[in-house]
């Protein structure tokens, strides 16, 4: 996958590329599979009860039209769920954090924050499945306009939080070194 990092900084390297945990999309696929099976169950049950209704000449084409429309919507919402899952990306580089969130099929929000502005990183696990499968939320508190970045349902949130803290500390040391060199060269 090609990711165009707008305004690439000199010497910037991608350290982590995060998406939601695979269990999140699996839950949505299972939900839409159950929704897709419901008309078949209804037809098998109602076919015996409403046998006379289905025997009319126009009822079968109307039933096919309804079923086709229903499955078109199921496919559309399944596709939307996958697009939302796949295009929500969090990128951590050695200079900044980029948050790319898909907000519908034709809307995307991209925000970024420099690492030296990060003040606090917190990981959170809530619930049975998130604890067992080790996925959760990482909260990043910053000093910028957007006070908090939230990485939702990412795998291994404690590890991600520790890595981000380590990268932030290294970045802050690097920026202090750069500032002191700039001051020395200005004299």
PyMOL commands that set and color helices and strands:
alter all, ss='L'
color gray80, all
select helices_A, chain A and resi 22-49+51-54+57-87+115-117+128-133+157-186
alter helices_A, ss='H'
color red, helices_A
select strands_A, chain A and resi 14-18+89-93+96-102+108-114+118-124+135-142+148-155
alter strands_A, ss='S'
color yellow, strands_A
deselect
rebuild
show_as cartoon
